[in-house]
Amino acid sequence: MSSERRARDYLEEIESQLKDRFDGEGEVRFFRACGRLDWLGSHTDYNLGLILASTVDREIIAGARLREDGVLNLYTLNLEQEIRLNIDQLFPDPAHSWANYPKGIISELKASGIEVPGLDLVVYSEIPIGANLSSSAALEAVSLEAILGLLEAQMSRWERIQLCYRAENNFVGMPCGILDQFTVYQGQKDTAIYLDCDTLYWEKIPVQFEQIQLLVVDSGRGRELVKSEYSRRREECRQIYQILRENGYKIAHLSQLKSEELKEIEPLLDEVLFRRLRHIITENQRVKKARGLLLEKNYPALGELFTEGYLSSSRDYENSLPELDILAKLLNQLSGLLGLRIAGAGWGGCMVTLVRGFNPEEMEVIKRRYQEKTGLEMKYFLVETGDIPGELER
């Protein structure tokens, strides 16, 4: 785990790129947004269940400046890609998928009555792309913060969450739940968020890192399957709901079901659909337990729930991959490991581990063994909680 430049070290480079690439005048201002880390609650959000999540202290930084000529100029330092568009002719472009997020924000702002006269936006992200730490929600949030800040437009935090959620669903075309946007905008330093996605009741839970550490391990395996498999799981959940409704279950969503009902439900579903449902029901139970354990600072028991969630994800919801399962077996050799789970939607990306007494030498051994088994280079880094999006003062 070598030392690295952090996102805020790139402010001068962001400003230089913006001014060199895009003609125009005016002050360049800077904005920031963190990624998110889901502690428990895998695929429960779109089933209107429970989640436990936090922001993560990895950021996207944006340098931004308004224009008056109806032009949208975008550039990413990470990918070294530049986009120039007419701001009134925005459409999703799979060739530059990262740009669809700020474009989606502008599109939703226009739909809500806020016109953007033109914009220069240059971004740098220290959130690994495709790692399931929600770089997409962070990019939505930092784009929205930049535009609202430059226009001096007012919008409540809940309105910002909803606008980012609509941008990802309606413009980008990713049928996600509200987990990512809610966490990015409500998460604060030294807190986790417990959210009921049905009632939208939520609470902040204090998190302290004196006794534990969160270690994020990037598998190096891309998430090419996420969009297709994610849509398939949502369709499977819709099928389960329809079957149960037809058989007399008066439920508004799957998360209203209890574990005691699984035995009587099993004959109504095929084997695959039953496993999907079992994951949703048991994952909601794990989130409930985790809330109490986090308040009690019972980290060993919390770690056990992490691992239970991983096994349920891998076996029942099948949102793991062979590389993630190999990585999980290797990480179980860590002397200070309390538990591990798959980050975000899965199908690649990161593993999240709860550890006590992080040992870099052990991780280097695991890194070598993982590369020998998979041919992939994993990366790892310790994280803590981050803060809400906003303007960054230089």
C-alpha positions in Angstrom: 0.0 0.0 0.0 2.2 2.8 -1.3 1.8 6.5 -0.7 -0.2 8.2 -3.3 -1.4 11.6 -4.4 -4.9 12.4 -3.1 -7.6 14.1 -5.2 -7.0 17.5 -3.5 -3.4 17.4 -4.7 -4.7 17.9 -8.3 -6.4 21.3 -7.9 -3.7 23.2 -9.9 -3.7 20.5 -12.6 -7.5 20.6 -12.8 -7.5 24.4 -13.2 -4.7 24.3 -15.7 -6.4 21.7 -17.8 -9.7 23.6 -17.8 -8.1 26.9 -18.8 -5.8 25.4 -21.4 -8.5 23.3 -23.1 -11.5 25.5 -23.0 -11.5 29.2 -24.0 -13.5 31.5 -21.7 -13.1 33.7 -18.7 -14.2 33.7 -15.2 -13.1 32.2 -11.9 -12.7 28.5 -11.6 -14.3 27.1 -8.5 -13.8 23.7 -6.9 -16.3 21.2 -5.6 -16.0 17.7 -4.0 -18.1 14.6 -3.3 -17.3 11.3 -1.6 -18.0 7.8 -2.6 -20.1 5.4 -0.5 -19.4 2.1 1.2 -22.3 -0.2 2.0 -21.7 -2.0 5.2 -24.7 -4.3 4.8 -27.8 -4.3 2.7 -26.8 -5.9 -0.6 -29.6 -5.5 -3.2 -32.2 -4.5 -0.5 -32.7 -0.9 -1.6 -34.7 -1.6 -4.7 -36.7 -4.2 -2.7 -37.5 -1.3 -0.3 -35.6 -2.9 2.5 -32.9 -1.9 5.0 -29.4 -0.6 4.4 -26.4 0.3 6.5 -23.9 2.4 4.7 -21.5 5.3 5.0 -19.6 7.8 2.9 -15.9 6.9 2.3 -13.0 9.3 2.4 -12.2 9.0 -1.3 -13.4 11.9 -3.4 -14.1 13.2 -6.8 -12.9 16.8 -7.3 -14.4 19.1 -10.0 -13.1 22.4 -11.3 -16.0 24.3 -12.8 -16.8 27.5 -14.6 -20.0 28.8 -16.2 -20.2 29.7 -19.9 -22.8 31.9 -21.7 -22.6 30.2 -25.2 -24.6 27.1 -24.7 -21.5 24.8 -24.8 -20.8 22.0 -22.4 -17.1 21.1 -22.1 -16.1 18.1 -20.0 -12.7 16.5 -19.3 -11.5 13.7 -17.0 -7.9 13.6 -15.9 -8.3 9.9 -15.0 -9.3 8.8 -18.5 -7.8 11.8 -20.4 -11.0 12.1 -22.4 -12.5 15.4 -23.6 -16.1 16.0 -24.6 -17.6 19.1 -26.3 -21.3 19.3 -26.7 -24.2 21.7 -27.3 -25.9 21.8 -23.9 -29.3 21.7 -25.5 -28.6 18.5 -27.4 -27.6 16.0 -24.7 -28.1 12.3 -25.1 -26.5 9.2 -23.5 -23.3 8.0 -25.3 -21.9 4.6 -24.4 -18.6 5.6 -25.9 -18.0 8.1 -23.1 -20.1 6.6 -20.3 -18.5 8.7 -17.6 -19.8 11.9 -19.3 -23.4 10.6 -19.1 -23.6 11.4 -15.4 -23.0 15.2 -15.6 -25.1 15.2 -18.8 -27.9 13.5 -16.9 -27.7 16.0 -14.1 -28.0 18.9 -16.5 -30.9 17.2 -18.2 -32.8 16.7 -14.9 -32.0 20.3 -13.9 -33.6 21.5 -17.1 -36.6 19.3 -16.5 -37.0 20.9 -13.1 -36.8 24.4 -14.5 -33.2 25.3 -13.9 -31.4 26.3 -17.1 -27.6 25.9 -17.4 -26.2 28.5 -19.9 -23.0 26.6 -20.5 -20.4 24.9 -18.5 -16.7 23.9 -18.3 -16.2 20.9 -16.0 -12.9 19.1 -15.3 -12.9 16.2 -12.9 -10.4 14.0 -11.1 -11.4 10.9 -9.1 -9.5 9.0 -6.4 -12.5 6.6 -6.2 -11.5 3.6 -8.2 -13.7 3.3 -11.3 -15.7 0.2 -11.4 -14.9 -0.8 -7.8 -18.5 -0.6 -6.4 -17.7 2.4 -4.3 -20.2 4.5 -6.2 -18.0 6.8 -8.2 -21.1 7.3 -10.4 -23.2 8.8 -7.5 -20.2 10.9 -6.5 -19.8 12.2 -10.0 -23.5 13.1 -10.1 -23.3 14.8 -6.8 -20.1 16.8 -7.6 -21.6 17.9 -11.0 -24.8 19.0 -9.3 -22.9 20.9 -6.5 -20.8 22.7 -9.1 -23.8 23.8 -11.1 -25.9 24.9 -8.2 -23.0 26.7 -6.6 -22.1 28.6 -9.8 -25.7 29.5 -10.5 -26.3 30.3 -6.8 -29.4 28.1 -7.0 -31.1 26.7 -3.9 -32.2 23.1 -3.5 -32.8 21.0 -0.4 -30.6 18.0 0.3 -33.6 15.6 -0.4 -34.3 17.3 -3.7 -30.6 16.8 -4.6 -30.8 13.1 -3.8 -33.9 12.7 -5.9 -32.4 14.6 -8.8 -29.3 12.5 -8.9 -31.4 9.3 -8.6 -33.5 10.4 -11.6 -30.4 11.3 -13.6 -29.0 7.8 -13.1 -32.3 6.0 -13.8 -33.8 8.2 -16.5 -30.7 9.5 -18.4 -27.9 7.0 -17.8 -30.4 4.1 -17.9 -29.2 2.3 -14.8 -32.2 1.1 -12.8 -30.6 1.6 -9.4 -32.2 2.0 -6.0 -31.7 5.1 -3.9 -28.8 3.7 -1.7 -25.9 5.4 -3.4 -27.4 8.9 -3.8 -28.9 8.9 -0.3 -25.6 7.9 1.3 -23.5 10.3 -0.6 -25.7 13.2 0.4 -26.6 12.2 3.9 -23.4 10.6 5.1 -21.1 12.6 7.4 -17.7 12.1 9.0 -17.7 9.5 11.7 -21.2 8.3 11.0 -22.9 5.4 9.3 -26.5 5.6 8.0 -29.3 3.2 8.8 -32.1 3.6 6.2 -35.4 2.0 5.7 -35.9 2.4 1.9 -39.7 1.9 2.2 -40.6 4.6 4.8 -37.3 6.6 4.3 -36.9 6.6 8.1 -33.2 7.0 8.7 -30.8 7.6 11.5 -27.1 8.4 12.0 -25.0 5.9 13.9 -21.6 7.0 15.4 -18.6 5.2 13.9 -15.2 5.3 15.6 -12.1 3.7 14.2 -10.0 3.4 17.3 -10.8 -0.3 17.5 -11.4 -1.3 13.9 -10.3 -0.5 10.4 -12.1 -0.8 7.1 -9.9 -2.2 4.4 -11.1 -2.0 0.8 -9.5 -4.6 -1.6 -10.0 -3.9 -5.3 -10.1 -7.3 -7.1 -9.0 -5.8 -10.4 -11.9 -7.6 -12.0 -14.1 -5.2 -14.0 -17.9 -5.0 -13.7 -18.8 -5.7 -17.3 -21.7 -7.9 -16.1 -23.2 -5.4 -13.7 -25.9 -3.8 -15.9 -27.2 -7.0 -17.4 -27.1 -9.1 -14.2 -28.5 -6.2 -12.1 -31.4 -5.9 -14.4 -32.0 -9.6 -14.3 -32.0 -9.7 -10.5 -34.6 -6.9 -10.4 -36.7 -8.8 -12.9 -36.4 -11.9 -10.8 -37.5 -10.0 -7.7 -40.5 -8.7 -9.7 -41.4 -12.2 -10.7 -41.2 -13.4 -7.0 -43.5 -10.5 -6.0 -46.0 -11.3 -8.7 -46.1 -15.0 -7.8 -46.6 -14.3 -4.1 -49.3 -11.8 -4.8 -51.1 -14.3 -6.9 -50.9 -16.8 -4.1 -52.5 -14.5 -1.5 -49.6 -12.7 0.0 -50.7 -9.2 0.7 -47.4 -7.5 0.5 -46.3 -4.2 -1.0 -42.7 -5.4 -1.5 -40.5 -8.4 -0.7 -38.9 -6.8 2.3 -42.1 -7.1 4.2 -41.7 -10.9 4.4 -40.2 -12.6 7.5 -37.8 -15.5 7.7 -40.5 -17.6 9.3 -42.5 -17.5 6.1 -39.7 -19.0 3.9 -40.7 -22.6 4.6 -44.3 -22.1 3.4 -43.2 -20.0 0.4 -40.5 -22.5 -0.9 -43.0 -24.7 -2.8 -44.3 -21.7 -4.7 -41.0 -20.7 -6.3 -38.4 -22.5 -8.4 -35.0 -23.1 -6.8 -33.3 -20.0 -8.2 -36.1 -17.6 -7.3 -36.3 -19.1 -3.8 -32.6 -18.4 -3.2 -33.0 -14.9 -4.4 -35.8 -14.3 -1.9 -33.9 -16.0 0.9 -31.1 -13.6 0.4 -33.3 -10.5 0.5 -35.1 -11.6 3.7 -31.9 -12.7 5.5 -30.0 -9.6 4.4 -32.6 -7.3 5.9 -32.3 -9.3 9.2 -28.5 -8.8 9.1 -28.9 -5.0 8.7 -31.2 -4.9 11.7 -28.7 -6.8 13.8 -25.8 -4.8 12.5 -27.4 -1.5 13.6 -27.5 -2.7 17.2 -24.0 -4.2 17.1 -22.6 -1.0 15.7 -24.2 1.0 18.5 -22.8 -1.5 21.0 -19.4 -1.4 19.3 -19.5 -5.2 19.1 -17.2 -5.4 16.1 -16.4 -9.1 16.2 -20.2 -9.9 15.9 -20.5 -7.2 13.2 -17.7 -8.9 11.3 -19.5 -12.2 11.4 -22.6 -10.5 9.8 -20.3 -9.2 7.1 -19.2 -12.7 6.3 -22.7 -14.1 6.5 -23.8 -11.5 4.0 -20.9 -12.4 1.6 -21.9 -16.1 1.7 -25.5 -15.2 1.0 -24.5 -13.0 -1.8 -22.3 -15.6 -3.4 -24.5 -18.6 -2.9 -28.1 -17.3 -3.0 -28.0 -14.0 -4.9 -25.0 -15.0 -7.1 -23.6 -11.5 -7.4 -20.1 -12.8 -6.9 -17.5 -13.9 -9.4 -14.8 -16.6 -9.3 -12.2 -13.9 -8.7 -14.0 -12.5 -5.8 -14.5 -15.9 -4.3 -10.7 -16.6 -4.6 -10.0 -13.3 -3.1 -12.3 -14.0 -0.2 -10.6 -17.3 0.6 -7.2 -15.5 0.6 -8.4 -12.7 2.8 -9.7 -15.2 5.3 -6.0 -15.8 6.1 -5.6 -12.3 7.6 -4.8 -12.6 11.3 -6.8 -9.5 12.2 -9.9 -10.2 10.0 -13.3 -9.8 11.6 -15.3 -10.2 8.5 -15.6 -9.5 4.8 -18.3 -8.8 2.2 -18.8 -7.8 -1.5 -19.0 -4.1 -2.1 -22.0 -2.6 -3.8 -23.8 -4.5 -6.5 -21.0 -7.1 -6.9 -20.0 -8.9 -10.1 -16.5 -7.6 -9.8 -15.1 -4.6 -8.0 -14.1 -4.6 -4.4 -14.3 -6.7 -1.2 -14.8 -4.8 2.0 -13.1 -6.2 5.1 -13.5 -5.3 8.8 -10.1 -5.8 10.4 -8.4 -5.2 13.7 -4.7 -4.6 13.5 -4.0 -4.2 9.8 -0.8 -5.9 8.7 0.6 -4.7 5.3 3.1 -7.5 5.1 0.3 -10.1 5.2 -1.6 -8.2 2.5 1.5 -8.3 0.2 1.6 -12.0 0.5 -2.1 -12.2 -0.4 -1.5 -9.9 -3.3 1.1 -12.1 -4.8 -1.0 -15.3 -4.3 -4.0 -13.6 -5.8 -2.1 -12.6 -8.9 -0.7 -16.1 -9.2 -4.2 -17.6 -9.1 -6.0 -15.1 -11.3 -3.4 -13.1 -13.3 -5.0 -9.9 -11.9 -3.3 -7.2 -9.8 -5.3 -6.3 -6.7 -5.0 -3.0 -4.9 -5.9 -2.2 -1.3 -6.4 0.8 0.9 -7.7 1.7 4.3 -10.7 4.0 4.4 -12.7 6.0 6.9 -16.0 7.8 6.6 -16.2 11.0 4.4 -18.3 14.1 4.5 -21.3 15.5 2.5 -20.7 17.1 -1.0 -20.0 20.8 -1.3 -17.7 23.5 -2.4 -14.0 23.2 -1.7 -12.1 26.2 -0.6 -8.6 26.5 -1.8 
